[in-house]
Amino acid sequence: MILIYPPVAKACEPPAGIAKLSGALKHHGIKHSVLDANLEGQLFLMDSALENTRGSRDTWTARAMRNFERNLGALKDGNTYRSKDRYRRAVMDINRVLEKSVANDEITISLANYQHDNLSPLRSPDLLKAAENPELNPFYPYFKRRLSGLIEKEQPSTIGFSLTYLSQALCTFAMLGFLKRKYPEITLVCGGGLVTSWIRRPGWHNSFSGLVDHFIEGPGESALLSLAGIRAGFKMHYTPIYDSLSFRDYLSPGAVLPYSGSSGCFWNRCSFCPEKAEGNRYVPVGIQRATADIAFLVKQTRPALIHLLDNSISMALMKSLINEPPGASWYGFARIEDELTNMDFCLALKRTGCVMLKLGVESGEQAVLDRMQKGIDLQTASLALKTLKRAGIASYVYLLFGTPGETLADARRTLDFTVKHAAEIGFLNLALFNMPVGSLEAQELKTSSFYEGDLSLYTDFEHPGGWNRKSVRQFIEGEFKRHEMVSAILKKEPPLFTSNHASFFVME
């Protein structure tokens, strides 16, 4: 069996999903290989660009090509993160090389995304076109040679793809098309976050039955083991295995260890949340097991940073880490709860190695939060931001604009809240609300399609207060971002890698 993580996603840490699947297969003695085609594919394209575009007359491109190896080394050097300008130059120049590796004007590729002007990952006919013409994909020279060599060596009966992001869909289907054409005897399997969202979408119809033999929704360990002839309980936990992935090749200063102590969200009450709309259950690993996993993986990989992937790290896990520090710096998402207003607790978190927490504040208007059923209050959020700052833990704050319960006046109160706490907010993520197509709340509103395609996960809606998407976007761009104190925070955002690299700027 071969497990593949396809292009394009941020190549700054190994893929946790296939590492967990690898752990399940290894536990049951099933021979398999793991391939991070995302990392390898991007490096392949950039190496090809260096060969094919030497002598470019474009000043930026020529500089980026000339300094490519130095910039690549800079991203893996912690000293680079002491200078925002040096870091930005390295990232943007590396990205320039990757952009210029593709000669097709219809395709735009970056370190974080892949787009095709005439093919949409939201339309199943377009994904089938990508499969029918794999040679038109810019990664084709890479995966044709790499997959052929790997298949000849391993002789797999099954190849599985972990499809997590929309930015991976077109490349995934190009690879599937190549495999189905050249190796029709191999069973092709697709799972991952995006596949789960597709399957749980209302009206889902499998248009890929002639291409993909099995789609897997949700955690894939049991289903994959079943395909291999192993019956295992759905609740069985497997420690991720990263043995086959080379940490030193990722675009970060030191190894980044991703680990999830749970799937789903323990709160799971927020209105319009995709987790709730898709019916994803909260399944924790178990505190003792999670703590033991982290300790084992840290000893094995010696990471510079641990990335806790939970939708929200439970307080129980945080307290366990306080009692048994992991031995490396870490960051992740957390709900705003009373414990984060307690200085002793936050200082204890800091001593465990916590360098940053991502916090879904969402709005600076309490009534909006109440309508969203967020279960937090602004006074607690305010005190938590101040306490974390004093404890030396950075806050990466997420704000959401344009929900049905928000007005322009509410959004301006969010601006006021942000300005008031500018000294405590380390980084900002601003998002325009998208209504999940399967949301129960969507049934109460007049909706229409704005992402054309049978695989679209979101729907447009008529805002009860008349605050449409265009007006929301104008507010964000023309008013919110232009405030000097907000602008100063936004300038701290690491380009392209965003929160994945933010911790490196606040680590001591």
Buried (B, 14 or more C-beta within 10 A) or exposed (E): BBBBBBBBBBBBBBBBBBBBBBBBBBBEEBEBBBBBBBBBBBBBBBBBBBEEBEEBEEEEBBBBBBBBEEBBEBBBBEEBBEEBEBBBBBBBBBBBBBBBBBEEEEBEBBBBBBBBEEBBBBBBEBBBBBBBBBEBBBBBBBBBEBBBEBBEEBEBEBBBBBBBBBBBBBBBBBBBBBBBEEBEEBBBBBBBBBBBBBBBBEEBEEBBEEBBBBBBBBBBBBBBBEBBEBEBEEEEBBBBBBEBBEBEBBBBBBBBBBBBBBBBBBBBEBBBBBBBBBEBEBBBBBBEEBBBBBBEBBEEBEBBBBBBBBBBBBBBBBBBBBEBBBBBBBBBBBBBBEBBBBEEBBBBBBEBBBBBBBBBBBBBBBEBBBBBEBEBEBEBBBBBBBBBBEBBBBBBBBBBBBBBBBBBEBBBBBBEBBBBBBEBBBBBBBEEBBBBBBBEBBEEBEBEEEBEBBBBBBBBBEBEEEBBBEBBEEBBEEBBBEBEBBEEBBEBBBBBBBBBBBBBBBBE
